[in-house]
Each structure stands twice: as C-alpha cells, then as structure tokens.
Amino acid sequence: MTGIRADAAAWKILPTLAGQPAVNVRYLKSALGLGEMAALRALDALTERDVLTETTGKSRGRVWQHRAIFEVLDSYASVIRRMSAR
C-alpha cells in the first residue's frame, strides 16, 4: 500500500473486503458513504497494487474481487464437502 495517503478511501475499503470480497462502486457508495470518484480512485489504487482484480472487463457495471479471500473460502468449502461425503 506504498504511496497511498493515510486518509485515502482505499484504507476504508480494506476492512470491508473480509465480509464482502466482491465490490462495485454502488456498494462502496452505499456501505462506506464514498463518492463515485473517490470509490473509483480507491479501486484503481487497490487494483494497481494487486489487492483487487477487476473481473468484468466492462466499462460499466464493473466488479472488483479480492481473490485471496475467495481462495480461502473455496478451500474451506472443499474441506466441508470432503467431511460431509464421509
């Protein structure tokens, strides 16, 4: 997170990702009270630092994901499936 100001919106997004690892601008505006431009700048900053990945490839209706959180959830789901198959 080098180069991101201490008061930047990107820092507000990080704790939210644990419970909501896929976000869009509308969600950030609603959940965190960010303005559209602040949300977009924060998402760009987090994407540039490989914290988030933009997954839609669109110019509108874009969604960003924290892939590492999804990997942990997928791994946990695999364990649960194996345990329930026994």
PDB file of N, CA, C and O in Angstrom:
ATOM      1  N   MET A   1       0.822  -1.189   0.000  1.00  0.00           N
ATOM      2  CA  MET A   1       0.000   0.000   0.000  1.00  0.00           C
ATOM      3  C   MET A   1       0.866   1.254   0.000  1.00  0.00           C
ATOM      4  O   MET A   1       0.425   2.341   0.373  1.00  0.00           O
ATOM      5  N   THR A   2       2.097   1.072  -0.424  1.00  0.00           N
ATOM      6  CA  THR A   2       3.023   2.182  -0.524  1.00  0.00           C
ATOM      7  C   THR A   2       2.468   3.253  -1.457  1.00  0.00           C
ATOM      8  O   THR A   2       1.943   2.954  -2.530  1.00  0.00           O
ATOM      9  N   GLY A   3       2.593   4.488  -1.031  1.00  0.00           N
ATOM     10  CA  GLY A   3       2.178   5.601  -1.867  1.00  0.00           C
ATOM     11  C   GLY A   3       0.737   6.015  -1.696  1.00  0.00           C
ATOM     12  O   GLY A   3       0.299   6.975  -2.330  1.00  0.00           O
ATOM     13  N   ILE A   4      -0.013   5.328  -0.864  1.00  0.00           N
ATOM     14  CA  ILE A   4      -1.404   5.711  -0.621  1.00  0.00           C
ATOM     15  C   ILE A   4      -1.453   6.526   0.668  1.00  0.00           C
ATOM     16  O   ILE A   4      -0.987   6.091   1.721  1.00  0.00           O
ATOM     17  N   ARG A   5      -2.030   7.719   0.554  1.00  0.00           N
ATOM     18  CA  ARG A   5      -2.129   8.599   1.723  1.00  0.00           C
ATOM     19  C   ARG A   5      -2.886   7.911   2.859  1.00  0.00           C
ATOM     20  O   ARG A   5      -3.755   7.072   2.621  1.00  0.00           O
ATOM     21  N   ALA A   6      -2.553   8.270   4.072  1.00  0.00           N
ATOM     22  CA  ALA A   6      -3.180   7.661   5.247  1.00  0.00           C
ATOM     23  C   ALA A   6      -4.679   7.923   5.309  1.00  0.00           C
ATOM     24  O   ALA A   6      -5.418   7.129   5.892  1.00  0.00           O
ATOM     25  N   ASP A   7      -5.136   9.013   4.724  1.00  0.00           N
ATOM     26  CA  ASP A   7      -6.563   9.345   4.771  1.00  0.00           C
ATOM     27  C   ASP A   7      -7.302   8.958   3.485  1.00  0.00           C
ATOM     28  O   ASP A   7      -8.447   9.366   3.293  1.00  0.00           O
ATOM     29  N   ALA A   8      -6.678   8.191   2.618  1.00  0.00           N
ATOM     30  CA  ALA A   8      -7.275   7.812   1.338  1.00  0.00           C
ATOM     31  C   ALA A   8      -8.408   6.800   1.537  1.00  0.00           C
ATOM     32  O   ALA A   8      -8.399   6.016   2.485  1.00  0.00           O
ATOM     33  N   ALA A   9      -9.374   6.836   0.628  1.00  0.00           N
ATOM     34  CA  ALA A   9     -10.532   5.942   0.690  1.00  0.00           C
ATOM     35  C   ALA A   9     -10.131   4.473   0.575  1.00  0.00           C
ATOM     36  O   ALA A   9     -10.848   3.601   1.067  1.00  0.00           O
ATOM     37  N   ALA A  10      -9.008   4.186  -0.059  1.00  0.00           N
ATOM     38  CA  ALA A  10      -8.571   2.788  -0.201  1.00  0.00           C
ATOM     39  C   ALA A  10      -8.433   2.119   1.166  1.00  0.00           C
ATOM     40  O   ALA A  10      -8.730   0.932   1.303  1.00  0.00           O
ATOM     41  N   TRP A  11      -7.994   2.854   2.163  1.00  0.00           N
ATOM     42  CA  TRP A  11      -7.840   2.290   3.506  1.00  0.00           C
ATOM     43  C   TRP A  11      -9.189   1.946   4.114  1.00  0.00           C
ATOM     44  O   TRP A  11      -9.282   1.019   4.919  1.00  0.00           O
ATOM     45  N   LYS A  12     -10.236   2.675   3.747  1.00  0.00           N
ATOM     46  CA  LYS A  12     -11.578   2.386   4.260  1.00  0.00           C
ATOM     47  C   LYS A  12     -12.143   1.110   3.644  1.00  0.00           C
ATOM     48  O   LYS A  12     -12.940   0.411   4.269  1.00  0.00           O
ATOM     49  N   ILE A  13     -11.729   0.815   2.426  1.00  0.00           N
ATOM     50  CA  ILE A  13     -12.252  -0.356   1.722  1.00  0.00           C
ATOM     51  C   ILE A  13     -11.664  -1.653   2.275  1.00  0.00           C
ATOM     52  O   ILE A  13     -12.367  -2.660   2.359  1.00  0.00           O
ATOM     53  N   LEU A  14     -10.407  -1.644   2.647  1.00  0.00           N
ATOM     54  CA  LEU A  14      -9.720  -2.876   3.054  1.00  0.00           C
ATOM     55  C   LEU A  14     -10.462  -3.687   4.111  1.00  0.00           C
ATOM     56  O   LEU A  14     -10.651  -4.885   3.903  1.00  0.00           O
ATOM     57  N   PRO A  15     -10.896  -3.106   5.241  1.00  0.00           N
ATOM     58  CA  PRO A  15     -11.583  -3.934   6.249  1.00  0.00           C
ATOM     59  C   PRO A  15     -12.914  -4.493   5.754  1.00  0.00           C
ATOM     60  O   PRO A  15     -13.362  -5.540   6.221  1.00  0.00           O
ATOM     61  N   THR A  16     -13.534  -3.811   4.829  1.00  0.00           N
ATOM     62  CA  THR A  16     -14.813  -4.244   4.276  1.00  0.00           C
ATOM     63  C   THR A  16     -14.671  -5.528   3.478  1.00  0.00           C
ATOM     64  O   THR A  16     -15.613  -6.317   3.405  1.00  0.00           O
ATOM     65  N   LEU A  17     -13.511  -5.749   2.879  1.00  0.00           N
ATOM     66  CA  LEU A  17     -13.312  -6.887   1.980  1.00  0.00           C
ATOM     67  C   LEU A  17     -13.409  -8.241   2.676  1.00  0.00           C
ATOM     68  O   LEU A  17     -13.721  -9.241   2.030  1.00  0.00           O
ATOM     69  N   ALA A  18     -13.149  -8.289   3.972  1.00  0.00           N
ATOM     70  CA  ALA A  18     -13.244  -9.569   4.678  1.00  0.00           C
ATOM     71  C   ALA A  18     -14.667 -10.119   4.634  1.00  0.00           C
ATOM     72  O   ALA A  18     -14.863 -11.325   4.491  1.00  0.00           O
ATOM     73  N   GLY A  19     -15.646  -9.250   4.756  1.00  0.00           N
ATOM     74  CA  GLY A  19     -17.036  -9.686   4.721  1.00  0.00           C
ATOM     75  C   GLY A  19     -17.694  -9.545   3.362  1.00  0.00           C
ATOM     76  O   GLY A  19     -18.752 -10.124   3.115  1.00  0.00           O
ATOM     77  N   GLN A  20     -17.071  -8.779   2.485  1.00  0.00           N
ATOM     78  CA  GLN A  20     -17.612  -8.517   1.145  1.00  0.00           C
ATOM     79  C   GLN A  20     -16.449  -8.495   0.157  1.00  0.00           C
ATOM     80  O   GLN A  20     -16.005  -7.422  -0.251  1.00  0.00           O
ATOM     81  N   PRO A  21     -15.946  -9.689  -0.238  1.00  0.00           N
ATOM     82  CA  PRO A  21     -14.744  -9.726  -1.080  1.00  0.00           C
ATOM     83  C   PRO A  21     -14.967  -9.365  -2.552  1.00  0.00           C
ATOM     84  O   PRO A  21     -14.008  -9.290  -3.320  1.00  0.00           O
ATOM     85  N   ALA A  22     -16.211  -9.142  -2.945  1.00  0.00           N
ATOM     86  CA  ALA A  22     -16.520  -8.649  -4.292  1.00  0.00           C
ATOM     87  C   ALA A  22     -17.294  -7.347  -4.120  1.00  0.00           C
ATOM     88  O   ALA A  22     -18.332  -7.316  -3.459  1.00  0.00           O
ATOM     89  N   VAL A  23     -16.786  -6.280  -4.717  1.00  0.00           N
ATOM     90  CA  VAL A  23     -17.403  -4.970  -4.535  1.00  0.00           C
ATOM     91  C   VAL A  23     -17.550  -4.259  -5.873  1.00  0.00           C
ATOM     92  O   VAL A  23     -16.876  -4.576  -6.852  1.00  0.00           O
ATOM     93  N   ASN A  24     -18.450  -3.292  -5.877  1.00  0.00           N
ATOM     94  CA  ASN A  24     -18.574  -2.391  -7.016  1.00  0.00           C
ATOM     95  C   ASN A  24     -18.744  -0.975  -6.465  1.00  0.00           C
ATOM     96  O   ASN A  24     -18.842  -0.785  -5.252  1.00  0.00           O
ATOM     97  N   VAL A  25     -18.778  -0.002  -7.340  1.00  0.00           N
ATOM     98  CA  VAL A  25     -18.867   1.389  -6.901  1.00  0.00           C
ATOM     99  C   VAL A  25     -20.156   1.622  -6.130  1.00  0.00           C
ATOM    100  O   VAL A  25     -20.150   2.290  -5.096  1.00  0.00           O
ATOM    101  N   ARG A  26     -21.256   1.079  -6.622  1.00  0.00           N
ATOM    102  CA  ARG A  26     -22.539   1.281  -5.945  1.00  0.00           C
ATOM    103  C   ARG A  26     -22.490   0.788  -4.501  1.00  0.00           C
ATOM    104  O   ARG A  26     -22.984   1.457  -3.594  1.00  0.00           O
ATOM    105  N   TYR A  27     -21.890  -0.388  -4.293  1.00  0.00           N
ATOM    106  CA  TYR A  27     -21.768  -0.924  -2.941  1.00  0.00           C
ATOM    107  C   TYR A  27     -20.919  -0.007  -2.058  1.00  0.00           C
ATOM    108  O   TYR A  27     -21.293   0.275  -0.920  1.00  0.00           O
ATOM    109  N   LEU A  28     -19.799   0.453  -2.570  1.00  0.00           N
ATOM    110  CA  LEU A  28     -18.914   1.311  -1.773  1.00  0.00           C
ATOM    111  C   LEU A  28     -19.573   2.643  -1.436  1.00  0.00           C
ATOM    112  O   LEU A  28     -19.369   3.181  -0.348  1.00  0.00           O
ATOM    113  N   LYS A  29     -20.353   3.170  -2.356  1.00  0.00           N
ATOM    114  CA  LYS A  29     -21.087   4.403  -2.085  1.00  0.00           C
ATOM    115  C   LYS A  29     -22.099   4.177  -0.969  1.00  0.00           C
ATOM    116  O   LYS A  29     -22.228   5.002  -0.065  1.00  0.00           O
ATOM    117  N   SER A  30     -22.805   3.075  -1.034  1.00  0.00           N
ATOM    118  CA  SER A  30     -23.841   2.775  -0.051  1.00  0.00           C
ATOM    119  C   SER A  30     -23.262   2.385   1.310  1.00  0.00           C
ATOM    120  O   SER A  30     -23.666   2.927   2.339  1.00  0.00           O
ATOM    121  N   ALA A  31     -22.326   1.455   1.312  1.00  0.00           N
ATOM    122  CA  ALA A  31     -21.793   0.898   2.564  1.00  0.00           C
ATOM    123  C   ALA A  31     -20.841   1.842   3.280  1.00  0.00           C
ATOM    124  O   ALA A  31     -20.841   1.921   4.509  1.00  0.00           O
ATOM    125  N   LEU A  32     -20.026   2.562   2.506  1.00  0.00           N
ATOM    126  CA  LEU A  32     -18.987   3.400   3.117  1.00  0.00           C
ATOM    127  C   LEU A  32     -19.230   4.893   2.967  1.00  0.00           C
ATOM    128  O   LEU A  32     -18.508   5.708   3.542  1.00  0.00           O
ATOM    129  N   GLY A  33     -20.241   5.246   2.199  1.00  0.00           N
ATOM    130  CA  GLY A  33     -20.535   6.661   2.004  1.00  0.00           C
ATOM    131  C   GLY A  33     -19.530   7.377   1.116  1.00  0.00           C
ATOM    132  O   GLY A  33     -19.384   8.596   1.199  1.00  0.00           O
ATOM    133  N   LEU A  34     -18.842   6.634   0.273  1.00  0.00           N
ATOM    134  CA  LEU A  34     -17.860   7.248  -0.617  1.00  0.00           C
ATOM    135  C   LEU A  34     -18.564   7.884  -1.812  1.00  0.00           C
ATOM    136  O   LEU A  34     -19.629   7.428  -2.227  1.00  0.00           O
ATOM    137  N   GLY A  35     -17.976   8.917  -2.349  1.00  0.00           N
ATOM    138  CA  GLY A  35     -18.447   9.460  -3.601  1.00  0.00           C
ATOM    139  C   GLY A  35     -17.978   8.575  -4.742  1.00  0.00           C
ATOM    140  O   GLY A  35     -17.073   7.759  -4.571  1.00  0.00           O
ATOM    141  N   GLU A  36     -18.591   8.736  -5.901  1.00  0.00           N
ATOM    142  CA  GLU A  36     -18.252   7.875  -7.032  1.00  0.00           C
ATOM    143  C   GLU A  36     -16.786   7.990  -7.430  1.00  0.00           C
ATOM    144  O   GLU A  36     -16.121   6.974  -7.635  1.00  0.00           O
ATOM    145  N   MET A  37     -16.279   9.198  -7.540  1.00  0.00           N
ATOM    146  CA  MET A  37     -14.881   9.381  -7.954  1.00  0.00           C
ATOM    147  C   MET A  37     -13.913   8.864  -6.899  1.00  0.00           C
ATOM    148  O   MET A  37     -12.885   8.274  -7.232  1.00  0.00           O
ATOM    149  N   ALA A  38     -14.239   9.082  -5.624  1.00  0.00           N
ATOM    150  CA  ALA A  38     -13.375   8.571  -4.550  1.00  0.00           C
ATOM    151  C   ALA A  38     -13.339   7.048  -4.588  1.00  0.00           C
ATOM    152  O   ALA A  38     -12.280   6.444  -4.419  1.00  0.00           O
ATOM    153  N   ALA A  39     -14.498   6.427  -4.811  1.00  0.00           N
ATOM    154  CA  ALA A  39     -14.552   4.966  -4.892  1.00  0.00           C
ATOM    155  C   ALA A  39     -13.736   4.459  -6.075  1.00  0.00           C
ATOM    156  O   ALA A  39     -12.978   3.498  -5.941  1.00  0.00           O
ATOM    157  N   LEU A  40     -13.886   5.095  -7.224  1.00  0.00           N
ATOM    158  CA  LEU A  40     -13.134   4.675  -8.411  1.00  0.00           C
ATOM    159  C   LEU A  40     -11.630   4.849  -8.226  1.00  0.00           C
ATOM    160  O   LEU A  40     -10.856   3.973  -8.612  1.00  0.00           O
ATOM    161  N   ARG A  41     -11.213   5.961  -7.645  1.00  0.00           N
ATOM    162  CA  ARG A  41      -9.773   6.172  -7.387  1.00  0.00           C
ATOM    163  C   ARG A  41      -9.242   5.114  -6.426  1.00  0.00           C
ATOM    164  O   ARG A  41      -8.146   4.586  -6.619  1.00  0.00           O
ATOM    165  N   ALA A  42     -10.017   4.810  -5.396  1.00  0.00           N
ATOM    166  CA  ALA A  42      -9.586   3.803  -4.422  1.00  0.00           C
ATOM    167  C   ALA A  42      -9.493   2.425  -5.073  1.00  0.00           C
ATOM    168  O   ALA A  42      -8.538   1.686  -4.836  1.00  0.00           O
ATOM    169  N   LEU A  43     -10.482   2.084  -5.889  1.00  0.00           N
ATOM    170  CA  LEU A  43     -10.455   0.794  -6.581  1.00  0.00           C
ATOM    171  C   LEU A  43      -9.273   0.710  -7.540  1.00  0.00           C
ATOM    172  O   LEU A  43      -8.627  -0.333  -7.647  1.00  0.00           O
ATOM    173  N   ASP A  44      -8.995   1.798  -8.229  1.00  0.00           N
ATOM    174  CA  ASP A  44      -7.819   1.829  -9.113  1.00  0.00           C
ATOM    175  C   ASP A  44      -6.532   1.629  -8.326  1.00  0.00           C
ATOM    176  O   ASP A  44      -5.658   0.865  -8.735  1.00  0.00           O
ATOM    177  N   ALA A  45      -6.419   2.318  -7.196  1.00  0.00           N
ATOM    178  CA  ALA A  45      -5.214   2.206  -6.366  1.00  0.00           C
ATOM    179  C   ALA A  45      -5.037   0.772  -5.863  1.00  0.00           C
ATOM    180  O   ALA A  45      -3.925   0.244  -5.875  1.00  0.00           O
ATOM    181  N   LEU A  46      -6.122   0.145  -5.425  1.00  0.00           N
ATOM    182  CA  LEU A  46      -6.040  -1.230  -4.922  1.00  0.00           C
ATOM    183  C   LEU A  46      -5.771  -2.226  -6.048  1.00  0.00           C
ATOM    184  O   LEU A  46      -5.120  -3.248  -5.830  1.00  0.00           O
ATOM    185  N   THR A  47      -6.265  -1.937  -7.238  1.00  0.00           N
ATOM    186  CA  THR A  47      -6.004  -2.799  -8.389  1.00  0.00           C
ATOM    187  C   THR A  47      -4.542  -2.686  -8.817  1.00  0.00           C
ATOM    188  O   THR A  47      -3.903  -3.693  -9.122  1.00  0.00           O
ATOM    189  N   GLU A  48      -4.020  -1.475  -8.840  1.00  0.00           N
ATOM    190  CA  GLU A  48      -2.614  -1.268  -9.213  1.00  0.00           C
ATOM    191  C   GLU A  48      -1.667  -1.995  -8.272  1.00  0.00           C
ATOM    192  O   GLU A  48      -0.571  -2.387  -8.673  1.00  0.00           O
ATOM    193  N   ARG A  49      -2.081  -2.177  -7.026  1.00  0.00           N
ATOM    194  CA  ARG A  49      -1.233  -2.829  -6.028  1.00  0.00           C
ATOM    195  C   ARG A  49      -1.577  -4.312  -5.873  1.00  0.00           C
ATOM    196  O   ARG A  49      -1.128  -4.956  -4.925  1.00  0.00           O
ATOM    197  N   ASP A  50      -2.364  -4.848  -6.792  1.00  0.00           N
ATOM    198  CA  ASP A  50      -2.745  -6.270  -6.809  1.00  0.00           C
ATOM    199  C   ASP A  50      -3.509  -6.721  -5.569  1.00  0.00           C
ATOM    200  O   ASP A  50      -3.485  -7.901  -5.221  1.00  0.00           O
ATOM    201  N   VAL A  51      -4.180  -5.796  -4.908  1.00  0.00           N
ATOM    202  CA  VAL A  51      -5.061  -6.167  -3.799  1.00  0.00           C
ATOM    203  C   VAL A  51      -6.384  -6.654  -4.374  1.00  0.00           C
ATOM    204  O   VAL A  51      -6.945  -7.646  -3.909  1.00  0.00           O
ATOM    205  N   LEU A  52      -6.875  -5.955  -5.382  1.00  0.00           N
ATOM    206  CA  LEU A  52      -8.122  -6.302  -6.043  1.00  0.00           C
ATOM    207  C   LEU A  52      -7.873  -6.611  -7.514  1.00  0.00           C
ATOM    208  O   LEU A  52      -6.876  -6.186  -8.098  1.00  0.00           O
ATOM    209  N   THR A  53      -8.800  -7.356  -8.095  1.00  0.00           N
ATOM    210  CA  THR A  53      -8.775  -7.654  -9.524  1.00  0.00           C
ATOM    211  C   THR A  53     -10.131  -7.282 -10.100  1.00  0.00           C
ATOM    212  O   THR A  53     -11.167  -7.686  -9.572  1.00  0.00           O
ATOM    213  N   GLU A  54     -10.125  -6.517 -11.174  1.00  0.00           N
ATOM    214  CA  GLU A  54     -11.378  -6.185 -11.860  1.00  0.00           C
ATOM    215  C   GLU A  54     -11.741  -7.398 -12.689  1.00  0.00           C
ATOM    216  O   GLU A  54     -10.927  -7.873 -13.480  1.00  0.00           O
ATOM    217  N   THR A  55     -12.963  -7.911 -12.519  1.00  0.00           N
ATOM    218  CA  THR A  55     -13.304  -9.203 -13.095  1.00  0.00           C
ATOM    219  C   THR A  55     -14.248  -9.157 -14.297  1.00  0.00           C
ATOM    220  O   THR A  55     -14.423 -10.170 -14.975  1.00  0.00           O
ATOM    221  N   THR A  56     -14.852  -8.016 -14.569  1.00  0.00           N
ATOM    222  CA  THR A  56     -15.860  -7.988 -15.628  1.00  0.00           C
ATOM    223  C   THR A  56     -15.291  -7.614 -16.987  1.00  0.00           C
ATOM    224  O   THR A  56     -15.795  -8.071 -18.013  1.00  0.00           O
ATOM    225  N   GLY A  57     -14.248  -6.788 -17.011  1.00  0.00           N
ATOM    226  CA  GLY A  57     -13.691  -6.328 -18.274  1.00  0.00           C
ATOM    227  C   GLY A  57     -14.591  -5.341 -18.998  1.00  0.00           C
ATOM    228  O   GLY A  57     -14.391  -5.072 -20.182  1.00  0.00           O
ATOM    229  N   LYS A  58     -15.564  -4.807 -18.307  1.00  0.00           N
ATOM    230  CA  LYS A  58     -16.505  -3.853 -18.898  1.00  0.00           C
ATOM    231  C   LYS A  58     -16.126  -2.432 -18.502  1.00  0.00           C
ATOM    232  O   LYS A  58     -15.281  -2.215 -17.634  1.00  0.00           O
ATOM    233  N   SER A  59     -16.766  -1.475 -19.154  1.00  0.00           N
ATOM    234  CA  SER A  59     -16.562  -0.084 -18.742  1.00  0.00           C
ATOM    235  C   SER A  59     -17.655   0.350 -17.767  1.00  0.00           C
ATOM    236  O   SER A  59     -17.475   1.322 -17.033  1.00  0.00           O
ATOM    237  N   ARG A  60     -18.776  -0.352 -17.750  1.00  0.00           N
ATOM    238  CA  ARG A  60     -19.870  -0.079 -16.810  1.00  0.00           C
ATOM    239  C   ARG A  60     -20.200  -1.357 -16.049  1.00  0.00           C
ATOM    240  O   ARG A  60     -19.963  -2.463 -16.533  1.00  0.00           O
ATOM    241  N   GLY A  61     -20.745  -1.188 -14.866  1.00  0.00           N
ATOM    242  CA  GLY A  61     -21.127  -2.356 -14.082  1.00  0.00           C
ATOM    243  C   GLY A  61     -19.951  -3.214 -13.669  1.00  0.00           C
ATOM    244  O   GLY A  61     -20.065  -4.436 -13.573  1.00  0.00           O
ATOM    245  N   ARG A  62     -18.823  -2.573 -13.426  1.00  0.00           N
ATOM    246  CA  ARG A  62     -17.607  -3.312 -13.096  1.00  0.00           C
ATOM    247  C   ARG A  62     -17.654  -3.863 -11.671  1.00  0.00           C
ATOM    248  O   ARG A  62     -18.285  -3.284 -10.786  1.00  0.00           O
ATOM    249  N   VAL A  63     -16.976  -4.989 -11.471  1.00  0.00           N
ATOM    250  CA  VAL A  63     -16.885  -5.641 -10.169  1.00  0.00           C
ATOM    251  C   VAL A  63     -15.419  -5.953  -9.901  1.00  0.00           C
ATOM    252  O   VAL A  63     -14.697  -6.417 -10.784  1.00  0.00           O
ATOM    253  N   TRP A  64     -14.994  -5.693  -8.672  1.00  0.00           N
ATOM    254  CA  TRP A  64     -13.627  -5.977  -8.244  1.00  0.00           C
ATOM    255  C   TRP A  64     -13.683  -7.050  -7.171  1.00  0.00           C
ATOM    256  O   TRP A  64     -14.591  -7.057  -6.339  1.00  0.00           O
ATOM    257  N   GLN A  65     -12.705  -7.964  -7.187  1.00  0.00           N
ATOM    258  CA  GLN A  65     -12.659  -9.055  -6.214  1.00  0.00           C
ATOM    259  C   GLN A  65     -11.306  -9.113  -5.524  1.00  0.00           C
ATOM    260  O   GLN A  65     -10.266  -8.789  -6.096  1.00  0.00           O
ATOM    261  N   HIS A  66     -11.367  -9.537  -4.273  1.00  0.00           N
ATOM    262  CA  HIS A  66     -10.147  -9.856  -3.534  1.00  0.00           C
ATOM    263  C   HIS A  66      -9.973 -11.368  -3.687  1.00  0.00           C
ATOM    264  O   HIS A  66     -10.566 -12.147  -2.941  1.00  0.00           O
ATOM    265  N   ARG A  67      -9.171 -11.766  -4.641  1.00  0.00           N
ATOM    266  CA  ARG A  67      -9.052 -13.184  -4.990  1.00  0.00           C
ATOM    267  C   ARG A  67      -8.549 -14.053  -3.838  1.00  0.00           C
ATOM    268  O   ARG A  67      -8.974 -15.201  -3.706  1.00  0.00           O
ATOM    269  N   ALA A  68      -7.660 -13.532  -3.012  1.00  0.00           N
ATOM    270  CA  ALA A  68      -7.114 -14.340  -1.915  1.00  0.00           C
ATOM    271  C   ALA A  68      -8.214 -14.745  -0.937  1.00  0.00           C
ATOM    272  O   ALA A  68      -8.199 -15.865  -0.427  1.00  0.00           O
ATOM    273  N   ILE A  69      -9.158 -13.863  -0.672  1.00  0.00           N
ATOM    274  CA  ILE A  69     -10.260 -14.213   0.231  1.00  0.00           C
ATOM    275  C   ILE A  69     -11.121 -15.297  -0.410  1.00  0.00           C
ATOM    276  O   ILE A  69     -11.532 -16.238   0.268  1.00  0.00           O
ATOM    277  N   PHE A  70     -11.398 -15.176  -1.706  1.00  0.00           N
ATOM    278  CA  PHE A  70     -12.165 -16.215  -2.388  1.00  0.00           C
ATOM    279  C   PHE A  70     -11.420 -17.542  -2.396  1.00  0.00           C
ATOM    280  O   PHE A  70     -12.050 -18.595  -2.297  1.00  0.00           O
ATOM    281  N   GLU A  71     -10.111 -17.519  -2.508  1.00  0.00           N
ATOM    282  CA  GLU A  71      -9.330 -18.764  -2.465  1.00  0.00           C
ATOM    283  C   GLU A  71      -9.462 -19.439  -1.108  1.00  0.00           C
ATOM    284  O   GLU A  71      -9.596 -20.661  -1.036  1.00  0.00           O
ATOM    285  N   VAL A  72      -9.426 -18.664  -0.039  1.00  0.00           N
ATOM    286  CA  VAL A  72      -9.596 -19.216   1.310  1.00  0.00           C
ATOM    287  C   VAL A  72     -10.994 -19.809   1.447  1.00  0.00           C
ATOM    288  O   VAL A  72     -11.151 -20.907   1.982  1.00  0.00           O
ATOM    289  N   LEU A  73     -12.006 -19.093   0.970  1.00  0.00           N
ATOM    290  CA  LEU A  73     -13.377 -19.595   1.058  1.00  0.00           C
ATOM    291  C   LEU A  73     -13.558 -20.864   0.232  1.00  0.00           C
ATOM    292  O   LEU A  73     -14.232 -21.796   0.672  1.00  0.00           O
ATOM    293  N   ASP A  74     -12.968 -20.910  -0.954  1.00  0.00           N
ATOM    294  CA  ASP A  74     -13.050 -22.108  -1.793  1.00  0.00           C
ATOM    295  C   ASP A  74     -12.374 -23.298  -1.124  1.00  0.00           C
ATOM    296  O   ASP A  74     -12.886 -24.416  -1.170  1.00  0.00           O
ATOM    297  N   SER A  75     -11.231 -23.058  -0.506  1.00  0.00           N
ATOM    298  CA  SER A  75     -10.511 -24.120   0.193  1.00  0.00           C
ATOM    299  C   SER A  75     -11.343 -24.653   1.354  1.00  0.00           C
ATOM    300  O   SER A  75     -11.437 -25.864   1.556  1.00  0.00           O
ATOM    301  N   TYR A  76     -11.936 -23.757   2.103  1.00  0.00           N
ATOM    302  CA  TYR A  76     -12.778 -24.150   3.231  1.00  0.00           C
ATOM    303  C   TYR A  76     -13.990 -24.949   2.740  1.00  0.00           C
ATOM    304  O   TYR A  76     -14.361 -25.949   3.354  1.00  0.00           O
ATOM    305  N   ALA A  77     -14.601 -24.515   1.645  1.00  0.00           N
ATOM    306  CA  ALA A  77     -15.747 -25.238   1.083  1.00  0.00           C
ATOM    307  C   ALA A  77     -15.339 -26.650   0.666  1.00  0.00           C
ATOM    308  O   ALA A  77     -16.113 -27.592   0.839  1.00  0.00           O
ATOM    309  N   SER A  78     -14.142 -26.806   0.122  1.00  0.00           N
ATOM    310  CA  SER A  78     -13.653 -28.139  -0.266  1.00  0.00           C
ATOM    311  C   SER A  78     -13.521 -29.044   0.944  1.00  0.00           C
ATOM    312  O   SER A  78     -13.884 -30.219   0.886  1.00  0.00           O
ATOM    313  N   VAL A  79     -13.009 -28.510   2.032  1.00  0.00           N
ATOM    314  CA  VAL A  79     -12.865 -29.289   3.266  1.00  0.00           C
ATOM    315  C   VAL A  79     -14.234 -29.726   3.766  1.00  0.00           C
ATOM    316  O   VAL A  79     -14.415 -30.879   4.157  1.00  0.00           O
ATOM    317  N   ILE A  80     -15.180 -28.828   3.755  1.00  0.00           N
ATOM    318  CA  ILE A  80     -16.530 -29.153   4.229  1.00  0.00           C
ATOM    319  C   ILE A  80     -17.168 -30.223   3.347  1.00  0.00           C
ATOM    320  O   ILE A  80     -17.825 -31.133   3.854  1.00  0.00           O
ATOM    321  N   ARG A  81     -16.980 -30.121   2.040  1.00  0.00           N
ATOM    322  CA  ARG A  81     -17.543 -31.132   1.130  1.00  0.00           C
ATOM    323  C   ARG A  81     -16.941 -32.513   1.404  1.00  0.00           C
ATOM    324  O   ARG A  81     -17.647 -33.521   1.407  1.00  0.00           O
ATOM    325  N   ARG A  82     -15.620 -32.538   1.636  1.00  0.00           N
ATOM    326  CA  ARG A  82     -14.962 -33.821   1.905  1.00  0.00           C
ATOM    327  C   ARG A  82     -15.489 -34.411   3.224  1.00  0.00           C
ATOM    328  O   ARG A  82     -15.727 -35.615   3.319  1.00  0.00           O
ATOM    329  N   MET A  83     -15.665 -33.564   4.226  1.00  0.00           N
ATOM    330  CA  MET A  83     -16.125 -34.046   5.529  1.00  0.00           C
ATOM    331  C   MET A  83     -17.572 -34.541   5.447  1.00  0.00           C
ATOM    332  O   MET A  83     -17.926 -35.527   6.093  1.00  0.00           O
ATOM    333  N   SER A  84     -18.398 -33.867   4.664  1.00  0.00           N
ATOM    334  CA  SER A  84     -19.802 -34.294   4.572  1.00  0.00           C
ATOM    335  C   SER A  84     -19.962 -35.518   3.683  1.00  0.00           C
ATOM    336  O   SER A  84     -20.996 -36.183   3.746  1.00  0.00           O
ATOM    337  N   ALA A  85     -18.970 -35.834   2.859  1.00  0.00           N
ATOM    338  CA  ALA A  85     -19.049 -37.008   1.981  1.00  0.00           C
ATOM    339  C   ALA A  85     -18.708 -38.290   2.741  1.00  0.00           C
ATOM    340  O   ALA A  85     -18.957 -39.391   2.251  1.00  0.00           O
ATOM    341  N   ARG A  86     -18.153 -38.148   3.907  1.00  0.00           N
ATOM    342  CA  ARG A  86     -17.737 -39.330   4.683  1.00  0.00           C
ATOM    343  C   ARG A  86     -18.898 -40.064   5.246  1.00  0.00           C
ATOM    344  O   ARG A  86     -18.719 -41.077   5.922  1.00  0.00           O
TER     345      ARG A  86
END
